[in-house]
Amino acid sequence: MQDYEKLGSFYLGRVLDNDRQPGGEPLLYDAKDLVTHAICIGMTGSGKTGLCIGLLEEAAIDSIPAIVIDPKGDIGNLLLTFPEMRAEDFRPWIDEQEAARQGLDPEAFAEKTAELWKKGLSSWQQSTERIANLRAAADLAIYTPGSTAGLSVSLLRSFAAPAEEERTDADAMRDRILGAVSSLLALIGIDADPVQSREHILLSNILDHAWHDGRDLSMADIIRAVMTPPFASLGVFDIESFFPEKDRRTFAMQLNNVLASPSFAAWMEGEPLDIERLLYLKDGRPRISIMSIAHLSDAERMFFVTMLLNEVISWMRRQSGSSSLRAILYMDEIFGYFPPSATPPSKKPMLTLLKQARAFGVGCVLATQNPVDLDYKGLGNTGTWFIGRLQTERDKLRLLDGLEGALASAGQTFNRSEIDIILSGLGKRVFLMNNVHDDHPVLFETRWALSYLRGPLSKSHIEALMAGKKAGEKSAAAPARTPGGVTASAPVEATRAHTTAVAGAGVLPGAPEIHFPPVATLAGDYEMLFRPALYARTRLHYVHTKSGVDEWEDHVLLATVPDTTDFVTWEETALFHPEIEFIPNGPDTAYTREAIPDSAASRTSFSTWKKSLAEWIYRDFERTVWQCPELKLLSSPQETEGQFRVRVQQRYHEQRDTAMEKLRSRYAPRYARAQERIRKAEQRVDLQEAQYRQQQVSTAVDIGSTLLGALFGRRSGVSGIARRAATGVGKASRAMNERADVTRAQEDLRSAQEELVMLEEQFKDEVALLQSQFAVAPAIEAVAIKPRKTDLSVSDLALAWVPWAVPKDPGGEPRMLLE
């Protein structure tokens, strides 16, 4: 088999010849072609899930992220990848009932399964190293909305105001509101007409009113707005005439029942429904986020899918345009979400994605068992059809009608009879691919999946797979220790020489002093103690023309007062929010304070400390922007390192695809000329062979006639016989010439064919060179931006009295009374 590891190409299987036998040529699908979307159709057992999982594996290896909607629980198999192929790796995931049916104990069945997967991968020239590459290339996660089995997803953000770009687009806003309201009403069992339903109209206006002002809404906000709408009328009717308070209360109760339901609490927990977080980790590494919804009711599934599709559209419209594949949205089993006649809430956003997503480099892949589940008019925007074995003749006819219509609307030709014959003989794991970017349909057999295809995952399976990620999230969510000498959790230093009860103004004549009031009350056996600290406000100015950075920053700092006049170790500072207020002259009542070191009694100390602070700020308060010298890219001011890496990766893909397209365009006319030369040479061979055969027949006839005349004494006499003999000899000579012409024509044909072979070799060499040029992703470098020294200022350096709760019991833990 040829090498299949090509940048920007998905290895999906191998091409079959006209006799449905493997031809040895791998089927390499251009990732760029997926920008025009794909549909995969095949009955249960056709190998549809294996094909789609293979496509997602290839996307992950090529660093393409994906969001997967998984109504059946099959796609979670993507996480079952075992580079070492050990039986113990497979053991937790095997079907023990299947093992029993085969008369094997679970361990033996796991051993058999591991061996089967080794042989399967080997037969498709795939090493276990490829599995390791898959696991290293992308993060994989399973989300379970409405359940805690996998990673949780919070829908609180689902009613957040769209981005400003979307709010200013009337059509986009209308579609977003329509989808959100329709799915919410479907969740509570109301099948509402957007034009006739009072509930739909009221909710639409509530969302429109808030979103146009950029205000987010929660479910509680929506319920309150139903009871007390933020507008007095709808249309020409006042709100009471249009939707009386009594009826609104009943409707609000329906919504509240959803919010109050214990099962709905799970919808409010977990990560926000943030598309960027679903597609990329913070460091920019791509993710395959699988939304497992098998456990949900039909209404809940529709609610979630619609919300998710709307979020994808909102995210998509904030991206730059791209002709290269940026991300994949895959839905396994589209039944009920994109029907030919009905209009469920999910249909409108799905149509929007099929029509608009290609401009942003987002490829949609839809899968289904039955052709009758699909709106073929909408699928006129789908460039690739993967068609597997169908269940009935009616399904085949329905698909042929839809495919013909979809291709006709896209301006493509369709050979119905040829496709009909092919579809009638499809076997397991054999698919017909009709790609508008190719010259003709291709019949192929799908490759062996890198993932272990064990079938649908149960909740316990998902819990086991996601246990590590959940533990990691909890660890990451734990509050980090505040650095520095003055922190809420820091132990009290050795008590100063003594404490003093004072009241009113400052205790250091001429020295700047401030007092922080306690913002927490004492409880238990604690007493209040004001401890000294250094307080400072700083203002910094960052300027970096190339990246567009020109920003000011303010910081408020507290640090431990040193015992000497040496430089303060400002690296141990704690940063506080500027809004914390202080009392310039101290509390009105008596308070107890800790003794200050002698160093704080000297104004010289404050001058030294101020200078050390300015030096530390300039040295350590750097901003970082990121650059990619190879692509001449620089991060923007608000762009994180991870976001910049994503942008670099996308530009890298675009440049790679553009270079490949230019290479193909350069060779296309040469291929065409070589193929035309072969065609003409074949015609000349056919013509010369036909003339040669004709000359042979004519010569044989003349010679035969001459011999017969000589034998049977025709009246033409000896002279006539001689003339005929001479004619026969001449024709024989011409026949020899014709034979030479055939030989020359065949030599020309071989020469043309050799030229084409040489051209293909040259093309392969240039492709290999191009692959080597793009084999390593471009490097990213950090660029440090120091604050502008002339603009750096340190103000209000003062001695601050900070309230602490100190336990009367020496073994207790003190705490700082600031928030």
N, C-alpha and C positions, 0 to 999 in steps of 0.2 A: 504494500500500500504506500502511496505517496505521503510525504510529510504533510500533516494537517495543522501543525501549530503555526498559524499565520495570524499576524496582528490584524485585528479588525474583522476576523472571520470566525464564524461559529461552526465547529465540527459537529454536524448533526447525524451523519451516517455515511453510507456509500451508495453510489448510483447503481441502478439495475439496468441491464440492457433490455432489448425488445422481448427476449425470452424470459424476463424476470430473474435473470441470473446476475450475481455481483460482477461488475466490470472491473473492480479494483480501484476505481477512482473515488476518492472521498467526496462527500457532498459538503462543500464549504459555503455557508450562507453569509453574505456580507452583513455585518452589523448595521451598516448605514441603511440597508434596505428595510430594516425594521422600523425606521422612522415613518414609513408609510403604513405601518400597522400590519397585523397578521391575525388570521382566524384559523383555529384548529378544530376539525370536525371528525368524530369517529365514535363508534359505538363502544360499549363496555367490552374490554378485552382486545381492542384494536391497537393498543400501545400508545394511545393519545397522551396519557399522563407521563409515560416515560419520555416521549418526544419533548413535551413542554418542560419537564424537569431538566432534560439535557440542554435545552435552549437556555434555561436560567443558569445552569452550571457554566455554560460557555460565557454568558454575560458576566458572571462573577469573576471568572478567570481574566476577562478583559477589563475588569474594574468598572463595569457598568452596574449601578445600583438598581434595585427593583422594589416595588411594592406589590405584594401578591395578596389577592383576595381569595381565600380558600374555604369555600362552603362545605367541602366534604372531609377535610382533614388529611388529604393525600400529600400536599406539597411540603408539609413539615418533614417529609423524608429527606429533603435537602440537607438536613442536619445530621443524617445518619451516614457519615463519611468516615471510613476507617483506613487510614494510610497503611497500617501494619497488617491488615486483613487477618486478625487473630479471631479464633472462634469465640473467645470470651468477649470480644467487642460486639459480636452479633448476638450473643446469648440473651441480653435483656430485651431485644427487640423482635425476636422470632415469634411466630404464631404457634403456641404450644399445642393448640388443637390440630393444626396441620401436621405437626410432628407426630402426634398420636395417630392421626389417620395413616401416616406412612409407617407406623410401627417403630418409631424411633424415640428414644428419650431426648429431652431438650438439648443436652450437651452434644449428643451425636448429630442432632438436626442442625445445631449451630455450626458444628464442624463441617457438615455437608454444605450448608449455605455459604460459609466462608470460602470453601473450595470452589463452589459454583461461581462466586463473584470473581475469584482470582482467574479462573479459566475464561469467564466472560470478558473481563477487561483485556486479558492477553490476546484473545481472538480478535479484538478491535485495536490492537497495537497501543493500548493505554497502560501506562505503568502506574504503580501506586504513588509515584512522585507527583503525578498529575493531581491526585486527590489532595496531597499535601499542598500543592500550589493553589488549589481551590480554597482550601481552608485558610491559607495565608492571605489570599487576595481580597477577601471580603468578610465582613461580619454577618452572621446569620442569626435571626431572632424570630421567635414566635410570639405574637401578641394575641391575647384573648379578651376582646372588649366585653364588658359585662361579666367577667369571670377573673378569678385570681390564679387560674391554672398556669397561664403563661404570664408574659409581661402585661401589665394593665395599661389601659388607654383611657384618659379622662376626656369626656365630651364637653366639659365646661367651656372649652375654647371654641366649640363648634358654633356658638352664637356670638363669637367675637366679631367686631366690626372688620370688614374686609380691608385690605390695603387701599391706600388712597388711589392708586391706579385703577383699581376695580370699582371704587365708589364713584369715580368720575365717568365711568363707562355705563351708560344707561342700560344697555342690553345685558352686560355682565351682571349688574346689580339685580336686574329683574330675574335673570336665571338663577342667581344665587338665592334670592329670597324665595322664589318658587320652589326650589328643591328643598330648602330648609323647612319651610312651612308644610309642604306636602308630606315629607318624611316624618315630621313630628306628629302631624295629625294621623298618619297611618299607624304610628306607634300606639296611639290611644284608641285605634279602631274606627277612625272617621275617614271614609273614602270621599274626600272633598273635591268638588269642582272649583278650580281657582276663580271662576267668574260668578258662580251661583252660591257658593257656600259662604255664610256669614262668618263662620269660624276662620276660614282661609283668608278672607278679605281683612278681617280684624287683625289677625296675626301678621299678615303681610305688611299692613300699615304700621304696626308696632315696630317691626324690624326695620322697615324703611325709615321711620322717624328717628330711631336711635342710630342706625348705621350711617345715615347721611351726616350726622353730627360726630361720627367717629367714636360713638360710645358702644362698649361691649355690653352684652346682656347675658345673664345667667337664667336658668329655668325659673328661679324665684322672682327675678326681675320681670320675666314674661308673665308670670301668673299675676303679679301685682298690677302690671300694665293692663291685663285683661279686666281686672276689677275696676281700675281707675285709668282709663286710656289717657294718653298724653295729648289728646286732641279732642275737640268738642263736637266734630261732625265728620261724617264719611260721605263723600259726594254732596248731595244737596240736603241730606237728612242729618239731623242732630243725632248724636250717638245713642240717645235713649230710644229714638224712633227706629233706628237701624238695628240696634242690638240691645234690648232692655236689660237693666241691671240684673233682674232675676235670672234671665237666660245666661248672662255673662257669668254670674256666680256659679251656675251649674257647669258651664264650660270650664271655669277656673278650677272647680272641684275635680273634674276629669284630669286636668293637667297636674293638679296637686297630688292626685292618687299615684301618678307615675313617679313624681319626685319623692313622695313619702314611702313608696314601696321599698322594703329592705333589699330586694333584688336589684333595684336601680342604683343603690349606693355604690355598687362595683363600677358603674359607668362614670362615677365622679372621681375615681382613684387612679393613680398612675401617671404616666407621662401625658403631656398634652398631645392632641392630635396635630402634631407639627410635622409637615411633610419633609422639611429639611432634616429634622432629627431622624425621621424614618429612613431617609435615603443615605445619610452620611453620619459617621461618628464625629466627635469634636475635632479629631485630628485629620479629618478629611477622607478617611478610609471609607469605601463604599459599603452599603448594607443591603442585604436582602431581608426585608421586613415582611413576614408572613402574617396576615391577618386571619387567624383561624376563627370562623364564625359558625362552625357546625353545631355548637351547643345552643345557639340562639333560636328564638321563634322566628317565623317568617316576617312578622312585623318588625321585630328588632333587627333582623338582617337588613331589611330594606332601609330602615332608619340609619343604620351605621354605614351601609354602602353608599347611600346618597350623600351623607355628610362627608365621607372620605373622598368621594369623587369631586365634590365641591371644593374641598380643601386642596386637592391636587390642581384643579383649575386655577384657584387663587394663587398658589405657589408658582404654577407654570407661567402665569402672566407677568410675574415679577422677574422672570429670567430673560436673558438676552436671547435673540434668535440664533439658531444653529441648524446646520444641515447634517450634523453628525449626531449619533445616538447619545443622548445625555442620560436617560433613565427609562425604565420599563414599568408600565402598569399592566399587570397580568391578572386576569380573573379566570379561575378554573371553575367552569360550569356557569354559563351565563343565563341559564334557564330562569325565566321570570323577570329578569332585569333589563332585557333588551328585546321585547317581543315585537312581532310584526305589526300588530294593530293596537293593542292596549298601550296606555301611557303611564306606567308607574313612575314614581318620583325619580328613580335612577336613570330613566331613559334620556331625559333632556341633558344632564351633564355628560352621559356617555356619548351622545351625539356630538356635543360640543368638543369633547376630547378627540373624537375621530376626525372632526373637521379642522380643528385648530392646533392640535398638539404637535403635528409634524413640523410646524414653523419654529418650535422651541426645542426640537430634538427629543421629544418624548414619544416613545413607541408603545402603542396599546396592543396587547395580545389577548384575544378572547378564545375560550374553549367551550365546546358543548358536545353533547352526544347526538342530539337530533337537529336536523336542519330547520324543522318547523319552529324552533325556539328563537330564530333570528330575524331581525328586520334587515332584509337584504338591500333595501334602498339605502339604509345607513351604511351598509358594508360596501357600498360603491366607493368609499374612501379607503378601503382596505387593500393594500397592494399584494399581500402574500396569503395564499390559501393552502393550508396543509390538510389534505383530505385522506382519511383512513377508511377502513371497512365500515360500511353502513348496514343498518339493521334490516331494512326492507327496500323493495323496489320503489315504493312510494317516496322513501327518503332520498333515494338516488335521483329520481326525477325532480323532486323539489329542489335538491341541491343544484342540479344542472340548470334549472330555470333561474335560480338565484345567481349562480356564478355567471351565467350568460348575461343576465341583466346588469350585474355589477361591473363586468368587464366592458360591456357596451357603453355604460355611462362614463367609464374611464377612457373610452376611445381605443380599447384593445379588441383584437380579433379573438374568436372563440370557435374551435373545431369541436362541435358538440358530439359528433359520432365517434371521433377518436377518444375523447374524454370518457364517453359512455362505455366504450369497450374496456378501457383501462380500469375504471371504477368497478366494473363487474367482476374483476378478478383479483381484487386486493386481498392480501392475506394479513396475518398478524404482524405488526411492526413494519408494515409496508405502507408508504404514503405517496400520494401524488402531490407535488409542490407546484403550484402555479404562481409564479412571481412576475409581476409586471415589468420588473427590471431585467428579466431574462428573455431570450428569444423564443423559448418553447417550454412547455411543462416538463418536469423531471420526475421520474419514478425512483424512489430510494427506499432503503431499509434503514431504520433508526439504529444508532450505535448503542452500545451497552452503557447504562447510566453509571456514573461514578458513585452516586448515592445508592444506599441499600433501599430498594423499593419494597417495603414491608406492607404497604397498604395504609389505610387511615390510622392516624394516631389518636389514642384515647387521651382523656384529661390527665391521667396518671403519667402517660408517656410524656406529654408536654411539660408537666410539672418537673419530671426528672431532667428533661433537656434544659429547662430554663432555671433550674435551681441555682446554678453557679452565677448566672447573670443577675438574678434577684439578690443574691448575697452581695455581689459586687456593687449593685445600685445602693443597697442599704449602707454599705461601707462608705461609698462616695458621698452619700447624703448626710453622713454624720458630721456634726459641726467641727470645723478645724480649730485647733488651738490658736487663740489670738497671740501673736508674737509679742515679746517685749516684757519690760520690767513692770509695767502698770497694766495688769490684765485682770479680768474677773476671776480667773481660776488660779492665778499665781499665789503661792503661799506668802504670808506676811514675812518680811525680812525680820532679822533680829530686832527686837524693839529698841527704838532710839533711847537715848539716855533717860528721857522722861517724857511725860505728856503734860500738857498745860491746858487748863480751862480758860478760854478767852471769849470775848464777845465784841461784836462791832467791827471796826475797821481793821486794816492790815497790821501785821506784827513786825514787818520789816520796814523801818522808816526809809522812805525814798526808793524802795525796791518795788517793781511792779508785782501786784498780787491779784489773784482772782479766786473765787470760791464756787465750786459746783454744788448745787443743791442735791440732796438725795432724792432719787426718783423711785426708790423702792422702800417699802416699810420694813421695819425690823420685826422679826418673829422669833419666839423662843428666847433662849438665854444669850442674847447678843447685845452688844452696846455699840453706839456710834463712835467712830474714830475718823477724824480727818487726817489723811496722810499727804505729805508734800509730793509734788511731781512738777516737771517742767512742761509748760504749755506753750505751743507756738502755732501760728498760722502762716502758711506759705502759699505763694502764688507763682505758678510756673507757666512758661510760654514755649510750646513746641512748634517748630517750623521746619517743614521739609517740602520744598517746592515740587519736586518730582512726583511725590505721592499725594500731593494736595493737602498735607497736614498743616494746619494753622489754627491751633487750639490752645486755650488757656485752661489751667487746672488749679483748683484750690484744695489744700489739704489742711486738716487740723490734727495735731500730733500731741501725744502725752508721752513723757519718758521719765524714768526713775532719776531722781536727783543724785548726782555722784557725790561722793564724800570729799572729793578734791576739786580743784579748779581745772583739772585736765579736761580734754575733750570728752563730751558725752558720747556714749556708744549709741548713736542714733539708730543703728541697725536693729536695735531691740525695742524700737518704738511701737506703740499701738496707735493705729489711726482711728479717729473718731469722726462721726458725722458733724459737719459744721453747724447743724441746727441745734446742737446741744447748747442750752443757754447757761450762763453762769452769773453769779452775783458779784459785782465788782468789789463791794465793800464787806462782804461776809454776811453771815446770818445775823439777824437782830438779837437772837437769844444766845446764851452761853453755849459753847460747844467745846469738845475735847479734841485737841490736835496732837499729832506726834511731833516730837522735837525735830527741828531741821538740822542738817549738817552745817558746819561753820561756813562751808563753801558758798552756800546760798545767801549768806549775809553780806556778801561782797558784790558790788555792782560790776566790778572787773570780771567776776565769774560769768555774769550774764553776757558781757561783751564777748568773752571767749567762747561760750556755748553757742551764741548766735552765729559766730563765724564758723564754728565746726558744723553747725546745722546747714548753713549755706553750701559748704564744701561737700557735705554728704549728699544733699539734695542734687547737686550738679553731677556728682559722681555716680549715684545709684538710681536716681529716678529717671531711668531711660524709657523712652517709648520704643517699641519695636515694630517695624514694618517689614514686609517680606518681598523679596524680588526673585525673579527667575531670569537670569541673564540670557539663557539660550533662547527663550521666547520673548525677551524684552518686555516682561510684565512686572508690574509693581502693585502691591496691594493698596487698596483704598484706605482712608483713615479708619472707617468703622469695620473693616474686614478682618476677621480672625485668621489665624494661621490655617485652621482647617478649611475655612471657606475659600481662602486663597489657593490652597492645594486642590480643591475641587475645580476652581476656575482654570488652574494650570492644566489639570488632567483633561478638562474639556477642550481647551485650546490645543493641547497635544493630540487629542483624537481628531480634531478638525484638521490640523495640519497633516496628520497621517493620512486621513481620508482624501484630502485634497491632492496630496502627492500621488496617491494611488490612482485617483481619478485622472490626473494629468498623464500618468504613465500609460494608463489604458487608452486615453484619447490619442496619445502619440503613436501607439501601436495599432490602433483600430484601422486607420487607412492602409497600413502596411499589410495587416491581416486580410483586409478586403481585397487588396490587389493580388496577394498570393492566392487567395481562394478563387478569385476570378480567373487567374492564370490557370489554376488546376481545372476549373470548369471548362475553359476553352480548350485546354489540352485534352481533357476527356472527350470533348466533342470531336476534336480532330482525330483522336484514336478511333472513335466509333465510325467517323466518316471514312477514314482510310481503310479500316477493316472491312467496311461495307463495300467500298470500291474494289478492294482486293478480291473479296469473295465473288463479286459480280464479274470481274475480269477473269477469275479462275473458271467460272461457269461458261463464259463466252468462249474462252480458249478451248475448253474441253469439247464444247459443241462443234467448233470449227474443225478441230483435229479429228473428231469422231466422224464428221461428215466426209472429210477427205478420205479417211480410211475405207469408209463404206463405198464411196464412189470408185475407188481403185479396185475393190474386191468385186463389185457387182457390175462394173463396166458401164458407167453412165455415159451418155452421149457427148458430154462435154469434152471427152477425149483426154489425151495425155496433158495437153497444155492447160486445160481447165483444172485438172487435178493438181498440177504443179502450182497454179496460181493460188488455189485454196490452201495448199500446203504452206506456201509462203506466208499467206495471211495468218494461218494458225501459228506459225513460228513467231510472227510479229506480235500477235496477241499474247503469246507465252512470254515474250520479252517484256511487254508492257505489264504483264502480271507480276513479273519479277520486280519491276520498278515500283509497282503498287505495294509489294511486300516490303521494299526498302522504305517507302513512305510510312508504312505502318510502324516499322522499327524506329524511324526518326520521331514519329508522333509519340510513341511509347517512351522514348528517351526524354522527350520534352516533358511528358507527364511526370516521369520520375524526378526530373530536375525540379519541376514546380513543387512536387511533394517534399523533396529534400529541402527546398527553400523554406517551405512552411515549417518543417521540423526545426530548421536552424533558427527561424524567427521565434518559434515557441521557446527554444532553449535560451535565446537572448532575452526574451521577456522574463523567463524564470530567473535568469541571473540578475536582471535589474530589480525584480521583485525581492530576491534574496538580499540584494544590497540595500534596498529600501527598508526591508525588515530589520536589518542590522542597525540602520540609522535610527530606527524608532524602538529598538529593543529595550533601551533603558530610559525610564521616565526622566525628564529634565530635572536638574537639581534646583532646590530652593534654598536661598540664603537669607539670613536675618540681617536687617540693616538697623543699627541702633541710632536713635534720635535723642540727643541730649537736650535738656531744656536750654533755651537761649540764656546765656549767662548774664547779658546786660538787662534782661527783663526779669530775672529771678529776684524775688523779694521775700524777706522773712519779717513778719510783723507780729506784734503782741507777744513777744517772748516774755513769759511771766512765770512766777511761782504760783502753781495751782494747788488748791486744797481740795482733795478728792475724798468723798465720803466712803467709808468702808464699814461693813458690819463685821465686828470682831467677836468671836465667841468668848464667853466668860470661861468656858472650859478650855484649858490649854490644848486639848486634843481635837478641838473642833476645827472646821474649815472656814476661813474668812472669805468674804465675797465683797466685791466692789459694787456700790449702789449707784451705778450708772447704766443706762441702756443706750 
